[in-house]
Amino acid sequence: MKPFITILQEALAVGLVLIVIYWLVNRLLLKYNIWIKLMVSGMLFHIIFEYTGINRWYVSNYYT
């Protein structure tokens, strides 16, 4: 198991990226409610991390 501080750092990084993505989504989808914006933000987060290779890099560095 990873040390708690490592997990906390990862959570902080994920949270900061999600804040940026949500900020952009919020500015683009003005007329939609928060639940739609949160869902779109989460979907974009996952798609971005998958297609940039960040998910693959993370798994290969931490779970091999």
Secondary structure, 3 states (H helix, E strand, C coil): CCCHHHHHHHHHHHHHHHHHHHHHHHHHCCCCCHHHHHHHHHHHHHHHHHHCCHHHHHHHHHCC
